[in-house]
Amino acid sequence: MAAAGIRPRAAYAVHDTSAAFALVEAGLGIALMNDIYARTAEAEVAVVPLAPARIVEIGIAAPPGRPSPALAAFEAFAVPRLQREAR
């Protein structure tokens, strides 16, 4: 936002999407969040995608060595889907 000359005046900062949606629904501002959270909106809010879309790099933190069965299953599920979404 700084690159665009925008300086937000944040009156509220929350770490919970339900709280963010409630504040937006109450007319107290806007919320910026990723598409995964935005699709879960149960509040009466308008979800407007940013154009152009912003690219966010994510990673997985795990102990070194062989991954746990849960991590291996998560990677097998998530990585192909994230790669498709990135295209």
C-alpha positions as CSV (number, residue, x, y, z in Angstrom):
1,M,0.0,0.0,0.0
2,A,2.9,2.3,0.7
3,A,4.0,2.0,-2.9
4,A,0.6,3.3,-4.0
5,G,0.8,6.2,-1.6
6,I,-1.9,4.7,0.7
7,R,-1.4,5.2,4.5
8,P,-4.1,3.3,6.3
9,R,-5.4,4.7,9.6
10,A,-6.1,1.5,11.5
11,A,-8.5,1.9,14.4
12,Y,-8.8,-1.9,15.0
13,A,-6.4,-4.8,14.4
14,V,-7.7,-8.3,14.8
15,H,-6.2,-11.8,14.3
16,D,-9.5,-13.6,13.8
17,T,-11.4,-13.6,10.5
18,S,-14.8,-13.8,12.3
19,A,-13.9,-10.6,14.2
20,A,-12.7,-8.9,10.9
21,F,-15.9,-9.8,9.1
22,A,-18.0,-8.5,12.1
23,L,-16.2,-5.2,12.1
24,V,-16.7,-4.8,8.3
25,E,-20.3,-5.9,8.5
26,A,-20.8,-3.2,11.2
27,G,-19.4,-0.6,8.9
28,L,-16.2,0.0,10.8
29,G,-13.8,-0.4,7.9
30,I,-12.4,-2.9,5.5
31,A,-10.4,-6.1,5.9
32,L,-7.6,-7.4,3.6
33,M,-7.2,-11.1,3.6
34,N,-6.4,-14.0,1.3
35,D,-8.9,-15.7,-0.9
36,I,-9.2,-18.8,1.3
37,Y,-10.5,-16.7,4.3
38,A,-12.6,-14.4,2.1
39,R,-14.5,-17.4,0.7
40,T,-15.5,-18.4,4.3
41,A,-17.4,-15.1,4.9
42,E,-20.7,-15.8,6.7
43,A,-21.3,-12.1,7.3
44,E,-23.2,-9.8,5.0
45,V,-20.1,-8.3,3.3
46,A,-18.9,-7.8,-0.3
47,V,-15.8,-9.7,-1.2
48,V,-13.8,-7.9,-3.9
49,P,-10.7,-9.5,-5.4
50,L,-7.6,-7.2,-5.8
51,A,-6.4,-6.7,-9.3
52,P,-3.8,-7.6,-10.1
53,A,-3.7,-10.5,-7.6
54,R,-0.8,-10.4,-5.1
55,I,1.5,-13.4,-5.0
56,V,2.3,-14.7,-1.5
57,E,5.0,-17.3,-0.8
58,I,4.2,-19.9,1.8
59,G,6.2,-22.7,3.3
60,I,5.9,-25.6,5.7
61,A,8.0,-25.8,8.9
62,A,8.9,-29.3,10.0
63,P,11.6,-31.1,11.9
64,P,14.5,-32.3,9.7
65,G,14.5,-35.8,8.4
66,R,11.7,-38.0,7.4
67,P,8.3,-36.2,7.5
68,S,5.6,-37.5,9.8
69,P,2.7,-39.4,8.1
70,A,0.5,-36.4,8.7
71,L,2.9,-34.0,7.0
72,A,3.4,-36.4,4.1
73,A,-0.4,-36.6,3.7
74,F,-0.8,-32.8,3.9
75,E,1.9,-32.3,1.3
76,A,0.4,-34.8,-1.0
77,F,-3.0,-33.1,-0.7
78,A,-1.9,-29.4,-0.6
79,V,1.1,-29.0,-2.9
80,P,-0.6,-30.1,-6.2
81,R,-3.6,-27.9,-5.4
82,L,-1.5,-24.9,-4.6
83,Q,0.6,-25.4,-7.8
84,R,-2.7,-25.4,-9.8
85,E,-3.9,-22.2,-8.1
86,A,-0.6,-20.5,-8.8
87,R,-0.9,-20.9,-12.5
